[in-house]
Amino acid sequence: MFCPSCGLEQPETHRYCVACGTILPGDLVHATHPKMTALFAGIPTHPSDPPEPVLRVSRYLNDVEVETADGSVTIPGRHARLSIWVIDRPVCAISLPDTEADRLATFLASPAEQRIPA
């Protein structure tokens, strides 16, 4: 499958383009995919910040079994993974349990004036 926006070839199980974050056509995506991913363009606000950072947020809905050369690994479901990407690689990441991810979403969705302490 190829992204309809930027044309990059995508893994068959992805719901979002790994390069530009565009939602991929639903008829090409498996309905039971265990992960949702979105990309957010960042802005440097300090001289030491890298140019064009990207925040990648993935929400793991179910446990995922991954086979590696060293054996299998289970990625637990019901959590959100936030990672900062520079160019084409992650530079740091954190995982939040669903309860904290929901709290973060509520915080971000609230009007800005409600988030600033008086």
Buried (B, 14 or more C-beta within 10 A) or exposed (E): BEBEEEEEEBEEEBBBBBBBBBBBEEEEBEEEBBBBBEBEEBEEEEEEEEEEBBEBBBBBBEEBEEEEEEEEEEBEBEBBBBBBBBEEEEEEEEBBEBEEBEEBEEEEEEEEEEEEEE
